Each structure stands twice: as C-alpha cells, then as structure tokens.
Amino acid sequence: METNILLENGTNEVEILEFTLDDNHYGINVAKIREILTYQPVTPVPNSHYCVEGIFMPRDTMITVISLRESLGLKPSSDDGLFIITNFNKLNIAFHVDKVIGIHRISWADINTPDSTINAENKGVSTGVVKFDDKLVVILDFEKIVTDISPDTGLRVSDIENFEGRDRGECPIIIAEDSPMLGRMITDCLKKAGYRQLKLCENGQVAWDQLNEWKDNGSLYKKAKCIITDIEMPVMDGHRLTKLCKEDDEIKLIPLVIFSSLVNDEMRRKGEALGADAQLTKPEIGSLVSAIDNLIDNSKAPK
C-alpha cells in the first residue's frame, strides 16, 4: 500500500482506511496496515477466544484472524469479505471485515474525541469519530480490541517490579495519551517506579499548551523533566508535538520519549528525524522507565 504521508514529518496529518461491517462505517490508521487480502479459509484453534476465527499462514508467517464483527457485538462473520492485516505492538493480526471503501487523508484536528456517553473508560473501542461527506466514520481502538481478547499483549505491568521502592518524586513528567485506560495504566506504573509528579494530557495540543504556559511563567524546567507522547491522538498527534517541542529553543532541552504501539521501523525513522530522544513500543513499560531514568539523569535542561 503506497502512501505519501510517510515521507512527511510532523504535519499532524493521518491517512484513514474506511471499511464497513453491514452498513456501519469504520476506520483504521493506514500506518497500522501491512496489506489487505481477500478472505481465505482459516484453521480454527481449540479453546481460543470466541472472537478469534482461527489462524492462517500467508508467505510462511502465521497470523491470527479476529472477527471484527463479533468483537463489536455484531452477528458472526461469513466466509467472504476481506482480511486487513495489521502490525502494531510487534504483533501481526488480521481483522475480518466486509468491504474496504477507500483511504482518506485528513488532519488529526478533524477527528472528534468520543465523549464518555460513547466511550466508557474500560468498555469503549473508539478512539475518534470523523465525518466524510455525509457519513460518520468511527475510528476503532484496535489495540484495545486485541488486549481485551489477549490481556498479555497489553502493557507488561510486571516489568515494573524491579523499580518499586524508589523515590523519583523530584522528576515531574508530562504525558500525552488519549486513551483513558492506557493513561491510567502508564501513570500507575510510573508511580510504582517512583515518579509521583505526573501531568496527564488527553492529546498533543493539551500537552503543547501546558508546556508553553510553564515556559511563559518561568516554571518549565521545574514542572517538566521529561515528555512522554503517544503517536495517534485527535487534535494533535505525537509526531506534531515532537516537531514543535524540538523546534522550540527552550522546550527542546527536555527529553522526549515516543511511547506508542506504532513504533515500527518506518515510524522509528520518522521519530528520529523529528528529534525524539527515545522511542518504545507500548508493551515495553519496563524499558520505558529505564529510558526515562537515563534521559533525565543525563538531561541538558537546567536543573
């Protein structure tokens, strides 16, 4: 799948693949997609989750197939349609859908954040809603769908055990993360690792505004010793936030870590070009703490 967006850095743009289940329209970030295949028979796996249709092996790579219909509470999938093959959190997963409509290139600012009536913290599977022509397209939280099926694919909270009992309370951290569930899990893990001064922001724009407020009142280096950002966020994404931070003469001195399910080879090159100080994929919460420790201890920002 050829797209031009990967050639550009920090534009706050995203390409969304629109697809359907029945008459409902959904979306997925193209950056998550490896390829799209026509339906093919799969091998059922005994005692697997009811949303797992089975496994298949295109080109000698075993891939789990998830019925997106069943994971969204719709009637079971039929033996047709398409497989959207994805890669995130170092996993290759196929999602079985009905039809693919096409690709839309938009700004993250055009994506509306679902409120709590649509997206309860532990149950919602939507990360945003966007209007294309006369229809609303729901962008799904594929990481949460997979984590609900297999919790072991989420944050490895047990990795924090080696860091417990420390006190890093003098090192405040600002975090840009749009998922309430992941935001809570990340802050809980960092608190266990001794980081008690944490400012959680719902997207990159909120984090950027907060950093500038601290800069304007002279408290920037006291309020933020490290910046952690997701990549996919409505309003302003993590790459745009990284670009803005690293172009600012004062804010650029604060270490910035990209912590996202999308840290693959292509995205890693993009983050490096933008000036990110470290990049880790979301299961690696223990590695995140180690990276934060090292970056803060060796930071060039004024103490």
Rosetta silent file (secondary structure, phi, psi, omega in degrees, C-alpha in Angstrom):
SEQUENCE: METNILLENGTNEVEILEFTLDDNHYGINVAKIREILTYQPVTPVPNSHYCVEGIFMPRDTMITVISLRESLGLKPSSDDGLFIITNFNKLNIAFHVDKVIGIHRISWADINTPDSTINAENKGVSTGVVKFDDKLVVILDFEKIVTDISPDTGLRVSDIENFEGRDRGECPIIIAEDSPMLGRMITDCLKKAGYRQLKLCENGQVAWDQLNEWKDNGSLYKKAKCIITDIEMPVMDGHRLTKLCKEDDEIKLIPLVIFSSLVNDEMRRKGEALGADAQLTKPEIGSLVSAIDNLIDNSKAPK
SCORE:     score description
SCORE:     0.000 S_00000001
   1 L     0.000  109.535 -176.771    0.000    0.000    0.000 S_00000001
   2 L   -88.449  126.198  174.405    1.754    3.098   -1.249 S_00000001
   3 L  -136.330  155.576  179.878    1.117    6.355    0.598 S_00000001
   4 L   -92.809  -13.180 -172.544    2.915    9.679    0.623 S_00000001
   5 H   -64.417  -29.555 -178.748    2.281   10.532    4.249 S_00000001
   6 H   -69.303  -12.242  178.498    5.264    8.520    5.461 S_00000001
   7 H   -85.221   -9.692 -174.808    7.533   10.899    3.541 S_00000001
   8 L  -112.770  149.077 -176.530    6.400   13.844    5.624 S_00000001
   9 L  -121.401  132.306  171.360    7.197   14.658    9.246 S_00000001
  10 L    64.980   28.687 -178.533    5.117   16.391   11.874 S_00000001
  11 L   -84.242   -8.239 -175.111    2.316   17.554    9.560 S_00000001
  12 L    63.119   27.981  177.170   -0.413   16.461   12.023 S_00000001
  13 E  -110.526  158.853  179.915   -1.976   14.508    9.161 S_00000001
  14 E  -147.269  150.566  172.921   -3.097   10.904    9.027 S_00000001
  15 E  -107.381  125.755 -177.122   -4.418    8.534    6.401 S_00000001
  16 E  -111.070  125.989  172.794   -7.529    6.614    7.427 S_00000001
  17 E   -87.495  121.867  178.057   -8.711    3.456    5.656 S_00000001
  18 E   -93.197  133.446  177.942  -12.517    3.367    5.647 S_00000001
  19 E  -142.347  170.438 -176.053  -14.213   -0.047    5.721 S_00000001
  20 E  -127.211  153.458  165.873  -17.656   -1.434    6.507 S_00000001
  21 E  -132.392  117.120 -167.696  -19.403   -4.040    8.608 S_00000001
  22 L    54.872 -128.253  179.300  -23.036   -4.262    7.458 S_00000001
  23 L  -101.284   13.196 -179.395  -23.996   -0.630    6.838 S_00000001
  24 E   -93.566  139.868 -176.635  -21.692    0.713    9.543 S_00000001
  25 E  -109.587  131.363 -177.451  -18.552    2.616    8.558 S_00000001
  26 E  -130.936  167.471 -179.229  -15.300    2.303   10.499 S_00000001
  27 E  -138.887  156.142  175.628  -11.720    3.473   10.139 S_00000001
  28 E  -142.776  142.567  176.971   -8.149    2.397   10.861 S_00000001
  29 E   -63.918  126.225 -179.384   -4.881    4.309   10.614 S_00000001
  30 H   -58.208  -28.769 -179.267   -3.106    3.225    7.412 S_00000001
  31 H   -61.837  -19.293  178.901    0.183    3.187    9.355 S_00000001
  32 H   -84.797  -14.482 -168.683   -1.057    0.052   11.136 S_00000001
  33 E   -93.359  130.943  172.208   -1.770   -1.851    7.902 S_00000001
  34 E   -88.620  -46.757 -179.268    0.643   -4.263    6.229 S_00000001
  35 E  -167.376  170.847  176.146   -1.671   -5.412    3.456 S_00000001
  36 E  -125.554  127.939 -178.127   -5.261   -6.313    2.570 S_00000001
  37 E  -121.261  150.086  171.306   -6.150   -9.819    1.396 S_00000001
  38 E   -68.408  155.516 -178.488   -9.340  -11.399    0.142 S_00000001
  39 L   -55.410  140.773  171.699  -10.934  -13.858    2.539 S_00000001
  40 L  -142.399  152.976 -177.042   -9.347  -17.283    2.725 S_00000001
  41 L   -58.117  145.766  179.609  -10.146  -20.310    4.883 S_00000001
  42 L  -120.865  161.969  178.149   -8.558  -20.361    8.330 S_00000001
  43 E   -97.212  116.990  179.001   -7.681  -23.133   10.742 S_00000001
  44 L   -63.451  149.639  178.268   -9.725  -22.970   13.973 S_00000001
  45 L  -113.990  121.627 -178.514   -7.769  -23.098   17.239 S_00000001
  46 L   -58.600  141.082  175.584   -9.326  -25.153   20.087 S_00000001
  47 L    62.411   20.019  177.659  -10.314  -23.234   23.231 S_00000001
  48 L   -81.512  168.476  178.416   -9.474  -19.863   21.681 S_00000001
  49 L   -59.575  146.755 -175.318  -11.415  -16.680   22.387 S_00000001
  50 L   -62.637  -21.395  178.702  -14.825  -16.560   20.682 S_00000001
  51 L   -83.814   -9.273  179.676  -13.712  -13.553   18.571 S_00000001
  52 E   -89.231  114.943  179.834  -10.751  -15.495   17.137 S_00000001
  53 E   -74.168  -31.465 -178.937  -11.771  -17.169   13.886 S_00000001
  54 E   151.179 -157.296 -179.319   -8.510  -19.096   13.648 S_00000001
  55 E  -130.173  155.156  170.245   -5.078  -18.846   12.062 S_00000001
  56 E  -146.006  170.114 -170.929   -3.665  -18.877    8.548 S_00000001
  57 L  -136.784   79.051  173.625   -0.178  -18.662    7.108 S_00000001
  58 H   -77.786  132.672  177.670    0.381  -16.455    4.069 S_00000001
  59 H    51.015   43.847  172.401    4.018  -16.468    2.950 S_00000001
  60 H    64.519   19.508  174.222    5.158  -18.598    5.927 S_00000001
  61 L  -116.765  118.345 -179.022    4.003  -16.094    8.561 S_00000001
  62 L   -76.064  129.650 -176.383    1.350  -17.351   10.989 S_00000001
  63 E  -130.013  133.345  175.215   -1.364  -14.736   11.559 S_00000001
  64 E   -82.074  136.847  179.400   -4.305  -14.788   13.956 S_00000001
  65 E  -106.668  123.495  178.597   -7.654  -13.798   12.436 S_00000001
  66 E  -107.221  131.992  173.594  -10.077  -11.804   14.586 S_00000001
  67 E   -78.089  105.801 -179.679  -13.739  -11.453   13.701 S_00000001
  68 H   -66.011  -30.541  176.699  -14.231   -7.708   13.997 S_00000001
  69 H   -57.776  -53.160 -176.330  -17.959   -8.308   13.779 S_00000001
  70 H   -68.288  -33.334  179.108  -18.049  -10.440   16.920 S_00000001
  71 H   -68.393  -21.875  177.812  -15.672   -8.182   18.809 S_00000001
  72 L  -100.115    7.149  177.215  -18.138   -5.314   18.182 S_00000001
  73 L    80.105   19.418  177.745  -21.186   -7.379   19.169 S_00000001
  74 L   -94.592  174.173  178.779  -22.481   -7.899   15.626 S_00000001
  75 L   -65.326  153.960 -175.019  -23.605  -11.163   14.039 S_00000001
  76 L   -57.578  155.820  179.288  -20.768  -13.583   13.155 S_00000001
  77 L   -69.717  152.327  173.540  -18.695  -13.145   10.009 S_00000001
  78 L   -99.645  173.607 -176.779  -19.484  -15.099    6.846 S_00000001
  79 L   -84.087   58.199  174.058  -16.967  -16.846    4.610 S_00000001
  80 L  -157.879 -165.153 -179.272  -16.270  -13.834    2.420 S_00000001
  81 L    91.252 -151.315 -174.141  -15.080  -10.268    2.779 S_00000001
  82 E  -137.354  155.468  170.953  -11.510   -9.133    3.381 S_00000001
  83 E  -107.183  121.208  170.272   -8.664   -9.508    5.857 S_00000001
  84 E   -92.385  110.005 -177.505   -6.966   -6.289    6.956 S_00000001
  85 E   -87.825  121.232 -175.777   -3.503   -7.458    8.028 S_00000001
  86 E  -116.148  160.832  172.113   -2.099   -5.170   10.715 S_00000001
  87 E  -139.276  116.020  172.891    1.144   -4.780   12.615 S_00000001
  88 E  -157.691  156.607 -174.519    1.318   -2.982   15.948 S_00000001
  89 L    50.503   33.297  178.425    2.784   -3.770   19.362 S_00000001
  90 L    62.849   25.727  178.995    5.057   -6.185   17.455 S_00000001
  91 E  -120.111  144.233  171.623    2.042   -8.347   16.542 S_00000001
  92 E  -105.242  114.384 -176.822    0.667   -9.420   13.161 S_00000001
  93 E  -129.742  138.131  174.455   -3.134   -9.607   13.371 S_00000001
  94 E  -104.191  131.196  175.526   -5.779   -9.994   10.628 S_00000001
  95 E  -108.535  125.449 -177.082   -9.158   -8.318   11.125 S_00000001
  96 E   -85.302  117.501 -179.341  -12.031   -9.802    9.114 S_00000001
  97 E  -126.528  171.919 -178.433  -14.208   -7.027    7.576 S_00000001
  98 L   -82.376  -62.542 -175.542  -16.890   -6.831    4.891 S_00000001
  99 E  -141.053  151.969  172.333  -15.696   -4.193    2.404 S_00000001
 100 E  -105.224  130.528 -177.046  -13.000   -1.572    2.033 S_00000001
 101 E   -91.826  -46.151 -179.151  -14.234    1.829    0.838 S_00000001
 102 E   159.404 -176.293 -176.741  -11.008    3.776    0.407 S_00000001
 103 E  -111.356  135.584  177.312   -8.348    5.963    2.008 S_00000001
 104 E  -119.274  131.689  174.391   -8.879    9.498    3.312 S_00000001
 105 E  -100.816  120.338 -174.558   -6.061   11.871    4.155 S_00000001
 106 E  -139.954  172.371  172.752   -7.085   14.253    6.945 S_00000001
 107 E   -90.548  145.942  174.196   -5.743   16.303    9.825 S_00000001
 108 H   -59.346  -25.842  179.492   -5.874   14.910   13.342 S_00000001
 109 H   -65.381  -19.786  179.805   -7.618   18.186   14.187 S_00000001
 110 H   -86.113   -5.528 -178.759  -10.631   16.958   12.166 S_00000001
 111 L   -93.328  124.270 -178.887  -11.048   13.872   14.355 S_00000001
 112 E   -89.199  135.481  178.465  -13.514   14.294   17.206 S_00000001
 113 L   -79.221  127.381  178.112  -12.815   12.628   20.537 S_00000001
 114 L   -64.298  140.203  177.268  -15.734   10.439   21.702 S_00000001
 115 L   -86.473 -179.316 -172.513  -17.221   11.588   24.984 S_00000001
 116 L   -68.627  -17.831  176.846  -17.989    9.338   27.946 S_00000001
 117 L   -71.310  -23.600  179.504  -21.524    8.599   26.706 S_00000001
 118 L   -99.607  -37.112 -168.575  -19.961    6.764   23.743 S_00000001
 119 L  -126.148   79.391  173.974  -16.683    5.600   25.186 S_00000001
 120 L   -61.747  145.823 -167.782  -16.821    4.378   28.766 S_00000001
 121 L   -52.733  -42.062 -174.022  -13.268    4.131   30.090 S_00000001
 122 L  -103.722   -1.680 -174.077  -12.978    0.335   30.200 S_00000001
 123 L  -119.759  -29.778 -175.599  -15.508   -0.657   27.535 S_00000001
 124 L   -66.852  145.034  179.270  -15.310    1.756   24.609 S_00000001
 125 L  -124.860   26.758  176.630  -13.395    0.731   21.493 S_00000001
 126 E  -114.799  133.540  175.612  -13.495    4.035   19.623 S_00000001
 127 E  -101.100  -12.334 -179.752  -10.584    6.478   19.535 S_00000001
 128 E  -178.529  166.004  176.922  -12.326    9.077   17.387 S_00000001
 129 E  -133.258  133.926 -179.768  -15.129    9.969   15.006 S_00000001
 130 E  -133.929  146.767 -179.410  -14.675   11.783   11.698 S_00000001
 131 E  -101.029  122.440  174.002  -17.180   12.959    9.083 S_00000001
 132 E  -114.553  118.023 -175.962  -16.550   12.066    5.451 S_00000001
 133 L    56.118 -116.507 -176.399  -19.093   13.627    3.084 S_00000001
 134 L  -108.500   15.981 -177.393  -22.471   12.858    4.687 S_00000001
 135 E  -127.432  152.593  176.215  -21.469    9.923    6.904 S_00000001
 136 E   -97.169  133.746  179.348  -19.749    9.459   10.248 S_00000001
 137 E  -115.389  125.639 -179.882  -16.830    7.039   10.421 S_00000001
 138 E   -92.179  120.955  177.099  -15.848    5.552   13.781 S_00000001
 139 E   -86.507  122.487 -172.063  -12.105    5.034   14.199 S_00000001
 140 E   -89.488  151.176  176.506  -11.623    1.889   16.232 S_00000001
 141 L   -91.802   87.043 -175.025   -9.157    1.212   19.033 S_00000001
 142 H   -67.766  -31.336  177.266   -7.604   -1.944   17.606 S_00000001
 143 H   -62.361  -41.942 -179.711   -5.057   -2.198   20.433 S_00000001
 144 H   -69.204  -37.996  177.594   -7.861   -2.395   22.993 S_00000001
 145 H   -57.900  -45.267 -179.642   -9.752   -4.952   20.901 S_00000001
 146 H   -69.271  -41.322 -178.915   -6.672   -7.184   20.871 S_00000001
 147 H   -65.280  -35.955  177.373   -5.873   -6.561   24.551 S_00000001
 148 H   -64.515  -33.480  178.371   -9.437   -7.472   25.555 S_00000001
 149 H   -77.410  -41.319 -178.251   -9.006  -10.793   23.726 S_00000001
 150 L  -135.859   89.762 -176.816   -5.452  -11.411   24.999 S_00000001
 151 H   -55.549  -25.440 -179.352   -4.502   -9.243   28.018 S_00000001
 152 H   -65.473  -14.615  179.586   -0.873  -10.426   27.781 S_00000001
 153 H   -84.541   -7.353  179.929   -0.451   -8.288   24.654 S_00000001
 154 L   -84.267 -160.487 -179.843   -1.011   -5.081   26.649 S_00000001
 155 L   -59.761  132.190  178.618    1.360   -3.258   28.980 S_00000001
 156 L   -85.049   80.901 -174.045    3.632   -5.696   30.804 S_00000001
 157 H   -60.944  -30.208 -179.172    2.935   -4.259   34.242 S_00000001
 158 H   -62.230  -21.399  179.787    5.017   -6.978   35.928 S_00000001
 159 H   -65.206  -15.752 -176.960    8.136   -5.381   34.379 S_00000001
 160 H   -80.183  -15.376 -174.783    7.780   -2.560   36.920 S_00000001
 161 H   -54.687  -35.512 -178.465    8.519   -4.804   39.899 S_00000001
 162 H   -68.991  -14.969 -176.471   12.266   -4.176   39.591 S_00000001
 163 H  -104.722   -2.712 -175.611   11.716   -0.419   40.007 S_00000001
 164 L   -69.490  150.733  177.913    9.424   -0.426   43.037 S_00000001
 165 L    91.860   -1.778  179.273   10.525    1.221   46.274 S_00000001
 166 L   -90.960  167.407  173.984   12.388    4.126   44.667 S_00000001
 167 L  -128.764  106.262  176.085   11.662    7.819   45.020 S_00000001
 168 L  -116.086   32.594 -175.059   11.893    9.901   41.842 S_00000001
 169 L   -64.452  -17.589  179.493    9.400   12.461   43.082 S_00000001
 170 L   -84.198    4.759 -176.530   11.717   15.349   42.195 S_00000001
 171 L  -119.494   84.816  179.884   11.383   14.477   38.479 S_00000001
 172 L   -69.869  147.291 -177.413    7.979   15.602   37.128 S_00000001
 173 E  -131.353  138.069  172.964    6.791   14.136   33.811 S_00000001
 174 E  -106.937  134.972 -173.013    4.167   15.326   31.335 S_00000001
 175 E  -125.150  128.778  173.435    2.349   12.621   29.351 S_00000001
 176 E  -106.220  110.425 -177.010    0.265   12.994   26.165 S_00000001
 177 L  -152.161  122.126 -174.475   -2.031    9.957   25.842 S_00000001
 178 L   -85.417  -19.122 -179.828   -5.605    9.978   24.527 S_00000001
 179 L   -81.947  116.267  178.510   -6.680    6.571   25.861 S_00000001
 180 H   -57.537  -40.024 -179.070   -8.059    6.976   29.412 S_00000001
 181 H   -65.155  -48.589 -179.453   -7.327    3.335   30.170 S_00000001
 182 H   -68.377  -36.405  177.187   -3.731    3.446   28.926 S_00000001
 183 H   -59.239  -44.079  178.757   -3.172    6.828   30.507 S_00000001
 184 H   -65.562  -42.111 -179.355   -4.208    5.424   33.867 S_00000001
 185 H   -65.295  -41.316 -179.916   -2.065    2.306   33.429 S_00000001
 186 H   -64.994  -45.259 -179.504    1.015    4.320   32.414 S_00000001
 187 H   -66.297  -38.407  177.473    0.668    6.718   35.331 S_00000001
 188 H   -61.187  -42.827 -179.780    0.079    3.844   37.767 S_00000001
 189 H   -65.647  -43.446 -179.317    3.237    2.110   36.511 S_00000001
 190 H   -66.553  -34.804  176.412    5.327    5.284   36.706 S_00000001
 191 H   -64.956  -41.215  177.049    4.096    5.946   40.240 S_00000001
 192 H   -63.079  -29.005  179.433    5.159    2.441   41.257 S_00000001
 193 L   -86.422    6.946  174.157    8.564    3.230   39.743 S_00000001
 194 L   100.373   -5.403  179.436    8.851    6.313   41.992 S_00000001
 195 L   -89.784  104.071 -173.108    7.650    9.050   39.604 S_00000001
 196 L  -100.837  -21.851  179.839    4.893   10.766   41.582 S_00000001
 197 L   -95.332   95.061 -174.237    4.629   14.152   39.819 S_00000001
 198 E  -126.670  130.810  176.788    2.750   13.282   36.627 S_00000001
 199 E  -113.532  111.128 -178.154    0.690   15.545   34.364 S_00000001
 200 E   -96.774  126.191 -179.577   -1.572   13.549   32.025 S_00000001
 201 E  -116.394  143.202 -172.385   -2.841   15.341   28.886 S_00000001
 202 L   -79.108  -12.167  174.622   -5.547   13.977   26.592 S_00000001
 203 L  -165.013  177.282 -176.853   -3.747   14.864   23.356 S_00000001
 204 H   -65.465  -33.116 -179.846   -0.702   16.622   21.964 S_00000001
 205 H   -64.497  -43.920  178.831   -2.393   20.022   21.803 S_00000001
 206 H   -62.051  -42.102  178.996   -3.185   19.998   25.531 S_00000001
 207 H   -64.875  -42.791 -179.534    0.412   18.989   26.300 S_00000001
 208 H   -63.642  -42.904  177.806    1.811   21.690   23.995 S_00000001
 209 H   -62.365  -40.974 -179.370   -0.391   24.370   25.576 S_00000001
 210 H   -66.330  -43.029  178.562    0.678   23.264   29.051 S_00000001
 211 H   -60.880  -40.706  179.813    4.384   23.319   28.165 S_00000001
 212 H   -70.800  -33.267  175.559    4.034   26.827   26.772 S_00000001
 213 H   -63.443  -44.803  177.965    2.148   28.003   29.849 S_00000001
 214 H   -63.944  -38.858  178.630    5.002   26.742   32.038 S_00000001
 215 H   -63.530  -42.484 -177.319    7.525   28.364   29.712 S_00000001
 216 H   -66.578  -33.326 -178.669    5.731   31.696   29.859 S_00000001
 217 L   -96.381    8.151  173.672    5.571   31.754   33.657 S_00000001
 218 L    80.011   13.084 -177.371    9.193   30.622   34.078 S_00000001
 219 L  -110.044   12.433 -172.265    8.459   27.207   35.613 S_00000001
 220 H   -53.670  -54.086 -173.244    9.122   24.983   32.578 S_00000001
 221 H   -74.712  -16.393  175.288   12.198   23.137   33.810 S_00000001
 222 H   -82.631  -32.630 -174.769   10.739   22.771   37.293 S_00000001
 223 H   -89.944  -21.394 -175.971    7.431   21.342   36.005 S_00000001
 224 L  -140.122  112.779  173.893    8.739   19.002   33.270 S_00000001
 225 L   -99.375  -13.945  179.461   11.857   16.855   33.386 S_00000001
 226 E  -159.722  147.609  176.395   10.601   14.546   30.632 S_00000001
 227 E  -116.791  128.835  175.245    7.865   14.449   27.959 S_00000001
 228 E  -117.314  131.546 -179.740    6.155   11.172   27.006 S_00000001
 229 E  -137.661  139.714  166.558    3.863   11.083   23.989 S_00000001
 230 L   -72.930  170.124  173.420    1.708    8.616   22.116 S_00000001
 231 L   -94.978  -55.917 -175.678    1.628    8.960   18.312 S_00000001
 232 L   -80.157  111.800  176.211   -2.068    8.521   17.465 S_00000001
 233 L  -152.120  141.057  174.457   -4.149   11.259   19.112 S_00000001
 234 L   -64.634  163.159  177.132   -7.015   13.500   17.997 S_00000001
 235 L    72.189  -65.330  174.757   -6.449   17.268   17.607 S_00000001
 236 L  -140.289  125.797 -178.858   -2.622   16.989   17.635 S_00000001
 237 L   -84.247  173.311 -175.150   -0.677   13.762   17.189 S_00000001
 238 H   -69.348  -29.944  178.137    2.599   12.824   18.857 S_00000001
 239 H   -70.679  -38.590  175.993    4.792   13.472   15.825 S_00000001
 240 H   -64.949  -42.439  177.575    3.470   17.020   15.512 S_00000001
 241 H   -60.561  -43.418  178.940    4.046   17.534   19.247 S_00000001
 242 H   -60.794  -45.615  179.726    7.596   16.203   18.878 S_00000001
 243 H   -59.126  -47.062 -179.023    8.298   18.544   15.955 S_00000001
 244 H   -63.914  -42.875 -179.353    7.021   21.585   17.851 S_00000001
 245 H   -63.051  -43.697 -174.465    8.952   20.685   21.007 S_00000001
 246 H   -80.776   -7.932  173.440   12.229   20.113   19.191 S_00000001
 247 H   -95.364   -7.119 -179.917   11.899   23.376   17.223 S_00000001
 248 L   -93.676  128.346 -173.072   11.488   25.425   20.413 S_00000001
 249 L   -61.438  -28.209 -179.372   14.787   26.707   21.857 S_00000001
 250 L   -95.499  -49.002 -175.437   13.732   26.086   25.466 S_00000001
 251 H   -65.808  -29.266 -176.670   11.405   23.072   25.304 S_00000001
 252 H   -62.694  -19.076 -179.990   13.837   21.095   23.104 S_00000001
 253 H   -75.737  -17.041  178.997   16.168   20.660   26.080 S_00000001
 254 L   -82.458  125.847  179.596   13.580   18.493   27.848 S_00000001
 255 L   -57.769  139.231 -179.055   13.972   14.792   26.886 S_00000001
 256 E  -125.724  128.468 -178.958   11.067   13.497   24.799 S_00000001
 257 E  -116.268  126.544  171.029   10.035    9.836   24.544 S_00000001
 258 E   -89.629  121.392 -178.313    7.615    8.459   21.965 S_00000001
 259 E  -124.332  101.294 -168.497    5.708    5.565   23.573 S_00000001
 260 L  -151.721  152.647  174.276    3.340    4.031   21.029 S_00000001
 261 L   -70.221  -12.131 -175.319    2.055    0.805   19.544 S_00000001
 262 L   -96.354   13.593 -178.382    3.146    2.198   16.150 S_00000001
 263 L   -80.027   81.581  172.015    6.899    2.202   16.739 S_00000001
 264 L  -104.759 -173.435 -175.411    7.924    0.056   13.753 S_00000001
 265 H   -60.752  -43.891 -178.406   10.980    0.597   11.521 S_00000001
 266 H   -65.440  -46.562 -179.687    9.301    3.254    9.357 S_00000001
 267 H   -68.133  -31.680  178.249    7.871    5.169   12.301 S_00000001
 268 H   -64.765  -42.130  177.204   11.167    4.919   14.176 S_00000001
 269 H   -62.518  -38.518  179.791   12.961    6.651   11.282 S_00000001
 270 H   -65.906  -44.430  179.073   10.271    9.330   11.297 S_00000001
 271 H   -64.079  -38.386  177.444   10.617    9.877   15.052 S_00000001
 272 H   -63.211  -41.823 -179.696   14.406   10.090   14.784 S_00000001
 273 H   -64.443  -29.606  179.528   14.125   12.720   12.055 S_00000001
 274 H   -82.329  -12.993  176.061   11.852   14.760   14.314 S_00000001
 275 L   101.926   11.973  178.249   14.358   14.616   17.168 S_00000001
 276 L   -58.024  138.596 -178.243   12.735   12.167   19.606 S_00000001
 277 L   -81.993  -23.649  175.839   15.218   11.172   22.315 S_00000001
 278 E  -159.054  153.544  178.790   13.825    7.632   22.660 S_00000001
 279 E  -140.889  126.494 -179.099   11.088    5.511   21.074 S_00000001
 280 E  -137.078  152.096  177.688    9.498    2.423   22.579 S_00000001
 281 L   -89.374  154.132 -163.776    6.513    0.253   21.788 S_00000001
 282 L   -63.165  -27.594  176.033    3.715    0.089   24.337 S_00000001
 283 L   -65.679  -19.711 -169.598    4.242   -3.331   25.899 S_00000001
 284 L   -86.589   58.398 -176.835    7.737   -2.245   26.967 S_00000001
 285 H   -67.612  -33.900  176.664    6.777   -0.338   30.126 S_00000001
 286 H   -64.989  -42.263  176.889    9.906   -1.554   31.949 S_00000001
 287 H   -66.125  -32.823  176.756   12.123   -0.293   29.136 S_00000001
 288 H   -61.067  -46.122 -179.960   10.206    2.996   29.228 S_00000001
 289 H   -62.083  -43.577  178.730   11.129    3.509   32.878 S_00000001
 290 H   -61.353  -41.542  179.730   14.790    2.700   32.172 S_00000001
 291 H   -65.498  -41.823  178.375   14.821    5.142   29.258 S_00000001
 292 H   -62.185  -46.700  178.596   13.238    7.898   31.369 S_00000001
 293 H   -52.407  -51.354 -175.520   15.756    7.319   34.166 S_00000001
 294 H   -65.568  -43.874 -177.380   18.687    7.624   31.771 S_00000001
 295 H   -66.383  -42.077  179.812   17.335   10.643   29.859 S_00000001
 296 H   -67.313  -42.996 -178.766   16.501   12.630   32.994 S_00000001
 297 H   -64.358  -26.589 -177.523   19.816   11.812   34.655 S_00000001
 298 L  -112.632   18.381 -176.199   21.694   12.978   31.556 S_00000001
 299 L   -68.444  145.853  176.200   19.418   15.844   30.556 S_00000001
 300 L   -91.129   -2.254  179.556   20.871   19.135   29.315 S_00000001
 301 L   -69.568  145.613  177.400   17.893   21.089   30.656 S_00000001
 302 L   -55.158  141.687 -178.943   18.609   23.476   33.533 S_00000001
 303 L   -76.420    0.000    0.000   18.121   21.861   36.951 S_00000001
